[in-house]
Every structure is written in C-alpha cells, then in structure tokens.
C-alpha cells in the first residue's frame, strides 16, 4: 500500500474540511440555546456564536443530566472543529463524568488526540467509545483510520477506512482516503 498525502494534510482534511468528520454529535430536542447548540453541532457549524449558544445553555438552562452531557459533547465538537483541542477535551471529560456510558464523549476525545497527532491515545479512546456504541460509528472508524495511518499501520488504516465507507456509503471522505491506497495481493 502507498500513501500520497502527508499525515498532517490528512488530519487537517478530516478535522476541518469534511465539516465535522471527526465529531460525533448528540441531538437534543428542545427550545432555546440547547436546541441551537445541538443544531449547530449536527449541522457542521464551527462558528463562535454556536459555541456561545452551548455555553448559554449550560449556564442558564435547566438541563437533565443526560442533556447536560449531550450539550457538553456538542460544544466540544464545535470547539474541536475550531482546533481548540484542549477546551474540547475538557468538555468531553466532563460529559463522560456525567454519563460514563456515552460513547460519543470517548470517540470525540479520541478525535482530539488524532488532531494533535497523539495517535495511540486516539485509538484507545475511539476503541472505548465504539465498544459503548455511538450514533455515527463511521466517523469513529474514519478517525481511527487516521490514527492507524499516523502509527504507520497502513493495513489497519485501510480496514478502518473501508469500514467507515461501508457504514455510510454516501460519505465521500473515506472513499477519498481509500483511493490513495494500492492493495497488492501475494
């Protein structure tokens, strides 16, 4: 197998170009800032107003524990899209303390590590989140592929990109990455 793009370019493409390819969001039905935050995260936004809506929801709205954890995940996804990995990770950490079985918190924490080229930590967190179940597993597999590629394990990366493409056939990102590989049979 061969690679045509640099790992930094791949990470940038995954985390920024593909409108939240790294972010597994949580949809919340409701009104006000909580809804705006949820819609922004699921809609691929990354602007500061969206982050502010999440912050307002967390500080001013009465939220169930589950909705608080989801809103933290959504704000973290928005911050991750802005490249604010430390702030995003703090939100994912808090969300996983509130709801330790929320796979999205782990998958997204893993995505922040991938964004920082901390490949092994990324794989570990993504694996933990996948084992719990997530709403958009194709995003987790895609980010795990990036991490495996960063570690130099091209076979695992190829398998993970393939799994992401299989789970969401209409998503171009994993297919684009797969096109860079050449598979040679013995």
HUSUL-V867511 format. One line per field, one symbol per residue. phi: phi as a letter, one per 40 degrees, with the letter a starting at -180 (. if undefined). A space follows every 10 residues. Layout:
phi=???
This chain:
phi=.bbbbccccc cccccbccfg dccccbcbci bgcccccccc cccgcacccc ccdcccdccb ccbcdccccc cccccccccc ccgccccccc ccccccccbc bcddcccccd ccccccgbdc ccccccdccc ccgbcbcccc cccccdcccc cgcccccdcc cccccccbdc ccdccccccc cbcbcc
